[in-house]
């Protein structure tokens, strides 16, 4: 079954709680973007201690758009965090292996994220160790409202053909039309930001995406 994950960019824990409340009861998972101002220009909320005060029954997927995520991953091994995604481009492969082992040992799912220009061949050594692959479907990551980049479609097709059982998530520029394209190509999950949070009726918009 395909999953829709509202993608949250927040400046502080208050905005995070507000956005979680807006999708509670209709979504099962959310993706929370963590950005450091280095790997990508924006800086977002990034305080794991705040999770103790966050009130939600939603499963949290943390998407780390940070340089050298190995320096902070351990502080995010929280009971509310169910999946951690890190960029293949954000550190060297030895550190990625260490991150995978650390996250999996904590009983949390782990996945790798590839930018639009990164080839799926980089997954060769990791694919049997991870739970998911997220393909970015925009050129400029870290911002709401970017235009969908159709170069992701052949990547989804190739990834699905090469690794039939892998969970494929697609993130960036997803609207109702592009959602149909990526689902048809073989995606399992869609992380959707502005099309949900800038809509007039957030919960109805999520339901509409789910109906696809």
N, C-alpha and C positions, 0 to 999 in steps of 0.2 A: 504494500500500500504506500502510495506517495505521501510525503509529509510537507506541510507548509510551515516554515519557521519565520515568524516576524523577526526582522533584523534590527537590533537596537543600537543606536549611537547615542550616548548620553554624556553630558558634561559633568554630572555629579550623581550621587546616590539618590537624591530626590527625584531627578528626572528619570533615572532608571526605574525607581519604584512606580512612578506615574505611568510609564510606558508598559511596564509589566501588568499593572492593573487594567490597562485598556484592552489587553488581549487575553486576560485571564478568563477561563470558562469556554473559550472557543479554540484556542491553540493548545497543543500539548507540550511543545518545545518552543523556545526562543533562542536566537543567536545574539550574543552580546559582543560587540566589537570593542577590542582593547587596542588603543593606538598610542604610540610613544612620542610622536613628533620627529622620529628619526627614520624608521622604516617607511613611514608615510608622514606627510606634514602635519595632519591634525593630531591633537592631544585630547584624549577622552578620559572619562572616569576609569580609574585603574587601581582601586583599593580593595583587595580581597577581604580585609577585616570587616568591611561594610556588609558583606554577605550575611553576617550574623544578625543584622537588623533588618535585612530585606525580607519582606513577607510575600511568599509566593509558593504555589504548588507546582509551578511550571518546571519542566526540566531545562536546565541551563546549559547551553553550548557556548563555550568561550572561543571566539575567533581572535587569535593574537596576531595583530599587525604590528609587531615590535621587532627590533633588532636584538639578536641574541636572546631568544626567549628562555633558553636554559638557565639564565640568571634569575628568573622569577617564577618559573613554573611550579616549584614546590609550594610556594605560598598560596597557590590557587587550588590545591588539592583539598577542596572543601566538599562537605556532604551535599551541598546544593548543586555542585558542578557535576554534570553527567557526561560531558564530552568536551575535549580540548582539541582545537585545531591550530596548527602552526604552519607557517609558510616554509616551503622547501628552500626558498631564496633567502631566508632570514638568518641562517647560520650554516656552519659546515656540517657535512653528513655524519661525522662522528658524534657531534652534539645532538643531532636529530635522533640517532639511535639511543642515546642516553635519555632524551626526553620521552621517547616511546616507552622505554623500560620503566622510567619513573612513573609515568601516568598509568600505564597498565598495572603496575604493581599496587597502585592505590585503588584499583577496581573501577577506573574511569576509562571511558572510550577515548581513543586518540585518532586523529586524522591529519593528513597533510593537505595543504592548500597550494595550488599552482596559479600563478599569474597568467594572464591571457597569452603571453609570449613564451611561457615555459612549456617545453615539450613533455609529454607523458612518459617518455623514456627515462626520465629521472626517477620514476617510481620503482624501477626494476628491483632495487635492493630492499625496498620497504614494504611492498604490497602485501606480503604475507604476514606482516607484523602490525598493520594498521586496520582500523575499523571502517574508515571512510576516506574518500578523496573529495575535496571541494575544488571545483574549477571556477575561477573568477571569470565573469562574462562582461567585464568592463575593462577599459584601458587604464583609467585613472582611479585607483582604489582608495577607499577611505572616506568617500563622500556619498551622501544621498543624491539621487536624481541623475545619475550618470546614464549615458545611452548604451543600450544593449549592444554588445559586439558579437556578431554572428560567427566570428572565428571560433567560438567555443563549440559550435555544433559538430564539426568534424572531430574535435577532441573528445566530445562525449561518445560519439559513435566508435572511435578508435579504442577508447578506454573500455567501453562496454564489450567490444569484440575481443579485446586482448585479455581482459579480466572480468569474465561474465558475472561473478558473484560479488564484486566490490560495490559498496554503497556509494553512489555518486550524488554529490550535492552541488548545486550551481548557485552562484551569488553575484548579483549585480545587474541592474537595469531590467529586472523582471517585471513585466506587465502582463496583462491577460494574453496578448498575442505571443510574446516571447516565451511565456510559460508553456504554451501549447507546443512550441518548437522544441524546447529542451526536454519536455516530458516525452515527446514522440521519439526523440533521439536516444532516450534511455536513462534520463535522470530519475533519481529516486526522491530527492529532497530539493526544495527551493527555499533559499533564504531571501526574503523580500522586505525591503526597507520602505522607501518613499511611497511606493504604490499602496502600501498599507497605512502607514502613519500620516500620510498627507491626504488620505481619502476622507470623505465626509462622514462615512459610517464604517469605522474600523472593523468591527466584528462582522458586519455583513460582507465586507470586502474579503476578509479571511475565508468566510464560508464560500464565497464565489470562487476563490482560488482553489479551495479544497474540492469543489465540485468538478474541477477539471480532471 
